[in-house]
Structures are given as structure tokens and as C-alpha cells.
């Protein structure tokens, strides 16, 4: 049986199709997306996946880039 799903980045419009015979080709197709294109679960997300570009752009170390000012004490952590 062939399976097909479309991965969509939770932060941008990038997509990647996962397709193949279950279980081997389908699993290899997903692993290929992870290894070559950098798809990962969004940090602290709700099971969304994000592409490598968004991961590198928006997250740094253990905190998101937009939280850096709060972590360094330059911005009130109670403000969004």
C-alpha cells in the first residue's frame, strides 16, 4: 500500500511531500526529509514541523531568538 502526506512548515510556506510504499519506502522518504531538508518538530510547539531555514532563523541555543532580550534582562519578561 502506498501512503502520501504533505509536510508544511508551521512558520512559513515551505512544503515537502512524503510518499512511498508502507512501511519501508514511506519511512525512508520521511527520513530523507529530516536528513536532507532538516525537518524537525517545532521547539515548544504543538506537534508542528518546521523546515531547517525557520529553525536556523528563529531559534538559537535553548531560547528563541525573539526571547534573547528577555533572557539577557534587557526587556520585561512579562511583556509579549
JOKADA-V874875 format. One record per pair of residues at least 4 apart in sequence whose ideal C-beta (glycine too) atoms are under 8 Angstrom apart, sorted by sequence separation. I is the first residue (numbers start at 0). J is the second residue. D is the distance in Angstrom with one decimal. If there is no record, write none. Layout:
# JOKADA-V874875
i & j & d
I & J & D
I & J & D
This chain:
# JOKADA-V874875
i & j & d
8 & 12 & 7.1
19 & 23 & 7.4
20 & 24 & 4.3
21 & 25 & 4.9
22 & 26 & 5.5
23 & 27 & 6.3
24 & 28 & 6.2
25 & 29 & 6.8
26 & 30 & 6.3
27 & 31 & 6.2
28 & 32 & 6.8
29 & 33 & 6.6
30 & 34 & 5.9
31 & 35 & 5.5
32 & 36 & 5.1
33 & 37 & 7.3
40 & 44 & 6.4
41 & 45 & 7.9
49 & 53 & 4.5
50 & 54 & 7.1
51 & 55 & 6.1
52 & 56 & 6.0
53 & 57 & 5.6
54 & 58 & 5.6
58 & 62 & 7.9
59 & 63 & 7.4
62 & 66 & 4.6
63 & 67 & 7.9
66 & 70 & 5.7
67 & 71 & 6.1
69 & 73 & 7.6
74 & 78 & 6.7
7 & 12 & 7.6
8 & 13 & 4.4
19 & 24 & 2.8
20 & 25 & 6.6
31 & 36 & 7.8
33 & 38 & 5.2
44 & 49 & 7.6
49 & 54 & 5.6
58 & 63 & 5.3
59 & 64 & 5.0
62 & 67 & 6.3
68 & 73 & 4.5
69 & 74 & 4.9
7 & 13 & 7.5
8 & 14 & 7.3
18 & 24 & 7.9
19 & 25 & 4.1
32 & 38 & 4.8
33 & 39 & 7.2
40 & 46 & 6.8
41 & 47 & 4.4
57 & 63 & 6.0
58 & 64 & 6.5
68 & 74 & 4.0
69 & 75 & 7.5
7 & 14 & 5.0
18 & 25 & 7.3
19 & 26 & 7.7
40 & 47 & 7.2
41 & 48 & 6.8
57 & 64 & 5.7
69 & 76 & 4.5
6 & 14 & 6.4
17 & 25 & 6.8
19 & 27 & 6.5
40 & 48 & 6.0
41 & 49 & 4.7
56 & 64 & 7.6
57 & 65 & 7.4
59 & 67 & 7.0
62 & 70 & 5.3
5 & 14 & 5.5
6 & 15 & 4.5
19 & 28 & 4.5
39 & 48 & 6.8
40 & 49 & 7.7
5 & 15 & 7.4
6 & 16 & 7.6
18 & 28 & 5.9
38 & 48 & 5.2
39 & 49 & 6.4
5 & 16 & 5.5
6 & 17 & 6.2
17 & 28 & 4.7
38 & 49 & 7.4
4 & 16 & 7.5
5 & 17 & 7.6
17 & 29 & 5.1
38 & 50 & 6.2
39 & 51 & 7.6
3 & 16 & 6.8
4 & 17 & 4.9
37 & 50 & 6.3
38 & 51 & 7.4
3 & 17 & 7.1
4 & 18 & 7.8
36 & 50 & 6.6
37 & 51 & 2.6
2 & 17 & 7.8
3 & 18 & 4.5
17 & 32 & 6.2
36 & 51 & 6.3
37 & 52 & 7.8
39 & 54 & 6.0
2 & 18 & 7.1
42 & 58 & 5.7
1 & 18 & 6.9
2 & 19 & 6.8
15 & 32 & 5.0
37 & 54 & 6.6
1 & 19 & 6.7
2 & 20 & 7.8
1 & 20 & 5.5
2 & 21 & 5.0
0 & 20 & 7.0
1 & 21 & 7.3
0 & 21 & 5.2
15 & 36 & 5.9
42 & 63 & 7.1
2 & 25 & 4.8
15 & 38 & 6.5
1 & 25 & 7.8
6 & 32 & 6.4
10 & 41 & 7.2
6 & 38 & 6.0
9 & 41 & 5.1
9 & 44 & 6.3
15 & 50 & 7.8
13 & 50 & 4.5
9 & 47 & 3.1
11 & 49 & 8.0
9 & 48 & 6.4
10 & 49 & 5.3
11 & 50 & 6.7
13 & 52 & 7.1
8 & 48 & 6.8
9 & 49 & 5.2
10 & 50 & 7.9
13 & 53 & 7.8
7 & 48 & 7.8
8 & 49 & 5.1
11 & 52 & 7.2
6 & 48 & 5.6
8 & 50 & 4.4
11 & 53 & 5.6
10 & 53 & 4.2
9 & 53 & 7.9
8 & 53 & 5.8
10 & 57 & 6.6
